[in-house]
Amino acid sequence: MAAVQIDQVFKTFGKTQVLRGVDIDIRDGEFTVLVGPSGCGKTTLLRMVAGLEEISAGTVRIGERTVNDVAAKDRDIAMVFQNYALYPHLSVRDNMTFALRLKRTNKAEVESRVQRVAGILGLSELLDRMPRQLSGGQRQRVAMGRATIRDPKVFLFDEPLSNLDAKLRVAMRAEMKSLHARLATTTIYVTHDQIEAMTMADRIVVMRDGRVEQNGRPLDLYDFPANVFVAGFIGSPSMNFLQGRLEDDDTFVSDAGLRLPLAGQLRAPSGSRASFGFRPEHIRLAAGETGAGFDAHVEVVEPTGSETQVVVRVADQPVTCVFRDRVRLRTGQTVRLAVDLEHAHLFDADGVRIAAPGRG
């Protein structure tokens, strides 16, 4: 195992700058997820750590060694790709042991590792099958087994679950988290799915346009987003935003005239432009509450069983609500809603979060 340090890394393809001075420190044994929209540079960064892309500027260290000029095969890493990349003419056993056999590892050691890893991943009964005889989830476990059996210093995963159906993705997330808990190997995992990031990571790195927007623990990013981009990207459904300005009496007034109190928690210069953010689960039905809330027009009701997602229109703007309890709402209905101000967020004109005292 080893720590990974990415220091002021740049990547340029011709005149196109893909990475713009990325700094990330990944501790030994940590599960770090790189997340962001397509084209943000996360896969390019992973390939640079793997040695599959050259570094235009900056340094990458694995353990105590700078690996900028070290060949991929000599970096002591193992990579799992989106498409599994199994050899179709080799059995599960041979796919898993291919790298060990290239290194001329003795047969007893190879067999010992195969049995150990196959047992962990539930592949013991599949060792003699060919890849074409396996399901998508089984193929992904074989790819993970091929990486695990090498006992590398660092695991690299490039969107390994994106080809699986929704139910299998949930199961594989749990398997991968369990595997990391057993092996405690430093892991860098790339995904565009922020739910995967939230559920699997020790630390999340949110990227956009080749830069790191925020780096921290999953719930810290959820509760204390650094800016509007992170606030809108982390969380599903995403955070609601109202655009407007602040008034002298600690009140936010949206551009459509909706007035929301700030309860003295969020302060910025009076008259300044701001964005008021609140998550869908931090809205409640406020019927009968004196002086609380605002009227909203129900447009979409989506019950899922455990919760109900409702899209309403507030002052000509759509707002998403999530109610944990069963609610009886219908399209076209007017309801009274209120925002839980303890969990509201305020962002300045540049989109940077204005921190309230004691809230990070």
SULVEN-V232365 format. One record per backbone hydrogen bond with DSSP energy under -0.5 kcal/mol. CO is the residue of the C=O (numbers start at 0). NH is the residue of the N-H. E is the energy in kcal/mol with one decimal. If there is no record, write none. Layout:
co=CO nh=NH e=E
co=CO nh=NH e=E
This chain:
co=2 nh=62 e=-3.3
co=3 nh=25 e=-3.3
co=4 nh=6 e=-0.6
co=4 nh=60 e=-2.7
co=5 nh=7 e=-0.6
co=5 nh=23 e=-2.3
co=6 nh=58 e=-2.1
co=8 nh=20 e=-0.9
co=8 nh=21 e=-2.3
co=9 nh=55 e=-1.4
co=9 nh=56 e=-1.4
co=10 nh=17 e=-2.8
co=10 nh=18 e=-1.7
co=11 nh=13 e=-0.7
co=12 nh=15 e=-2.4
co=14 nh=16 e=-0.6
co=15 nh=12 e=-3.0
co=15 nh=17 e=-0.7
co=18 nh=10 e=-1.6
co=21 nh=8 e=-2.0
co=23 nh=5 e=-3.1
co=23 nh=25 e=-0.5
co=24 nh=26 e=-0.6
co=25 nh=3 e=-2.3
co=26 nh=29 e=-2.1
co=29 nh=31 e=-0.8
co=29 nh=186 e=-2.7
co=30 nh=201 e=-3.0
co=30 nh=202 e=-1.7
co=31 nh=188 e=-2.7
co=32 nh=34 e=-0.6
co=32 nh=204 e=-3.0
co=33 nh=190 e=-2.1
co=34 nh=206 e=-2.9
co=36 nh=39 e=-1.6
co=39 nh=209 e=-1.9
co=40 nh=44 e=-2.2
co=41 nh=45 e=-2.0
co=42 nh=46 e=-2.5
co=43 nh=47 e=-1.6
co=44 nh=48 e=-1.9
co=45 nh=49 e=-2.1
co=46 nh=50 e=-0.9
co=46 nh=51 e=-2.8
co=46 nh=52 e=-1.1
co=53 nh=55 e=-0.6
co=56 nh=9 e=-2.6
co=58 nh=6 e=-2.8
co=59 nh=66 e=-2.8
co=60 nh=4 e=-2.4
co=60 nh=62 e=-0.5
co=61 nh=64 e=-1.6
co=64 nh=61 e=-2.4
co=66 nh=69 e=-1.8
co=70 nh=73 e=-1.6
co=71 nh=74 e=-1.4
co=75 nh=152 e=-2.3
co=75 nh=153 e=-1.0
co=77 nh=155 e=-2.7
co=79 nh=157 e=-2.7
co=80 nh=83 e=-1.2
co=82 nh=84 e=-2.0
co=85 nh=87 e=-0.7
co=86 nh=89 e=-1.5
co=89 nh=130 e=-0.7
co=90 nh=94 e=-2.7
co=91 nh=95 e=-2.4
co=92 nh=96 e=-1.9
co=93 nh=97 e=-0.8
co=94 nh=97 e=-0.6
co=96 nh=100 e=-2.5
co=97 nh=101 e=-1.9
co=98 nh=102 e=-1.3
co=99 nh=104 e=-2.3
co=100 nh=103 e=-1.3
co=105 nh=109 e=-2.2
co=106 nh=110 e=-2.6
co=107 nh=111 e=-2.1
co=108 nh=112 e=-2.3
co=109 nh=113 e=-2.5
co=110 nh=114 e=-2.3
co=111 nh=115 e=-1.9
co=112 nh=116 e=-2.8
co=113 nh=117 e=-2.8
co=114 nh=118 e=-1.8
co=115 nh=119 e=-1.8
co=116 nh=120 e=-2.3
co=117 nh=121 e=-0.7
co=117 nh=122 e=-3.0
co=117 nh=123 e=-0.8
co=122 nh=125 e=-2.0
co=123 nh=126 e=-0.6
co=125 nh=128 e=-1.8
co=126 nh=92 e=-2.7
co=128 nh=91 e=-2.3
co=129 nh=132 e=-2.1
co=130 nh=133 e=-1.8
co=134 nh=138 e=-2.5
co=135 nh=139 e=-2.1
co=136 nh=140 e=-1.8
co=137 nh=141 e=-2.0
co=138 nh=142 e=-2.4
co=139 nh=143 e=-2.2
co=140 nh=144 e=-2.6
co=141 nh=145 e=-2.8
co=142 nh=146 e=-1.5
co=143 nh=147 e=-2.8
co=144 nh=148 e=-2.6
co=146 nh=149 e=-0.8
co=146 nh=151 e=-0.5
co=147 nh=150 e=-2.0
co=152 nh=1 e=-1.0
co=152 nh=185 e=-0.7
co=153 nh=77 e=-2.1
co=154 nh=187 e=-2.6
co=155 nh=79 e=-2.9
co=156 nh=158 e=-0.8
co=156 nh=189 e=-3.1
co=158 nh=161 e=-1.1
co=160 nh=163 e=-1.7
co=164 nh=168 e=-2.4
co=165 nh=169 e=-1.6
co=166 nh=170 e=-1.8
co=167 nh=171 e=-2.8
co=168 nh=172 e=-2.2
co=169 nh=173 e=-1.6
co=170 nh=174 e=-1.9
co=171 nh=175 e=-2.7
co=172 nh=176 e=-2.2
co=173 nh=177 e=-2.3
co=174 nh=178 e=-2.6
co=175 nh=179 e=-2.3
co=176 nh=180 e=-1.9
co=177 nh=181 e=-1.6
co=178 nh=182 e=-2.5
co=179 nh=183 e=-3.1
co=185 nh=154 e=-2.9
co=186 nh=31 e=-3.0
co=187 nh=156 e=-2.7
co=188 nh=33 e=-2.8
co=189 nh=158 e=-2.2
co=190 nh=35 e=-0.7
co=191 nh=193 e=-0.8
co=192 nh=196 e=-1.8
co=193 nh=197 e=-2.6
co=194 nh=198 e=-2.3
co=195 nh=199 e=-1.9
co=196 nh=200 e=-1.9
co=202 nh=32 e=-2.4
co=203 nh=205 e=-0.6
co=203 nh=215 e=-2.3
co=204 nh=34 e=-2.7
co=204 nh=206 e=-0.5
co=205 nh=212 e=-3.0
co=205 nh=213 e=-1.2
co=207 nh=210 e=-1.8
co=209 nh=19 e=-2.9
co=210 nh=207 e=-2.4
co=210 nh=212 e=-0.6
co=213 nh=205 e=-2.9
co=215 nh=203 e=-3.3
co=216 nh=220 e=-2.2
co=217 nh=221 e=-1.8
co=218 nh=222 e=-2.8
co=219 nh=223 e=-2.8
co=225 nh=352 e=-2.4
co=226 nh=230 e=-2.4
co=227 nh=231 e=-2.3
co=228 nh=232 e=-1.9
co=229 nh=233 e=-2.8
co=230 nh=238 e=-0.8
co=232 nh=234 e=-0.5
co=239 nh=277 e=-2.0
co=241 nh=275 e=-2.7
co=242 nh=254 e=-2.7
co=243 nh=273 e=-2.3
co=244 nh=252 e=-2.7
co=245 nh=270 e=-2.7
co=246 nh=249 e=-1.1
co=246 nh=250 e=-0.6
co=249 nh=261 e=-2.4
co=250 nh=246 e=-2.4
co=251 nh=253 e=-0.5
co=251 nh=259 e=-3.0
co=252 nh=244 e=-2.1
co=253 nh=256 e=-2.1
co=257 nh=253 e=-3.1
co=259 nh=251 e=-3.4
co=261 nh=264 e=-2.1
co=261 nh=265 e=-0.7
co=264 nh=266 e=-0.6
co=264 nh=356 e=-0.5
co=268 nh=271 e=-1.9
co=271 nh=245 e=-1.7
co=273 nh=243 e=-2.2
co=274 nh=276 e=-0.6
co=274 nh=346 e=-2.5
co=275 nh=241 e=-2.1
co=276 nh=344 e=-2.9
co=277 nh=239 e=-2.7
co=278 nh=281 e=-1.9
co=279 nh=282 e=-0.8
co=279 nh=321 e=-2.2
co=281 nh=339 e=-3.0
co=283 nh=337 e=-2.1
co=285 nh=288 e=-2.1
co=287 nh=289 e=-0.6
co=288 nh=291 e=-1.3
co=293 nh=336 e=-2.9
co=295 nh=297 e=-0.6
co=295 nh=334 e=-2.7
co=296 nh=312 e=-2.3
co=297 nh=331 e=-2.8
co=299 nh=310 e=-2.4
co=301 nh=308 e=-2.5
co=303 nh=305 e=-0.7
co=306 nh=303 e=-2.8
co=306 nh=304 e=-0.7
co=307 nh=309 e=-0.5
co=307 nh=322 e=-2.8
co=308 nh=301 e=-3.1
co=309 nh=311 e=-0.6
co=309 nh=320 e=-3.2
co=310 nh=298 e=-2.8
co=310 nh=299 e=-2.0
co=311 nh=313 e=-0.5
co=311 nh=318 e=-3.0
co=312 nh=296 e=-2.2
co=312 nh=314 e=-0.5
co=313 nh=316 e=-1.3
co=316 nh=313 e=-3.2
co=318 nh=311 e=-3.0
co=320 nh=309 e=-2.8
co=321 nh=323 e=-0.5
co=322 nh=307 e=-2.5
co=326 nh=328 e=-0.9
co=329 nh=332 e=-1.9
co=332 nh=297 e=-3.3
co=332 nh=334 e=-0.5
co=334 nh=295 e=-2.5
co=334 nh=336 e=-0.5
co=335 nh=285 e=-3.1
co=336 nh=293 e=-2.4
co=337 nh=283 e=-2.7
co=338 nh=340 e=-1.2
co=339 nh=342 e=-1.8
co=340 nh=343 e=-1.2
co=344 nh=276 e=-3.2
co=345 nh=353 e=-3.4
co=346 nh=274 e=-2.5
co=347 nh=350 e=-2.2
co=350 nh=227 e=-2.3
co=351 nh=347 e=-2.8
co=352 nh=354 e=-0.7
co=353 nh=345 e=-0.5
co=355 nh=358 e=-2.4
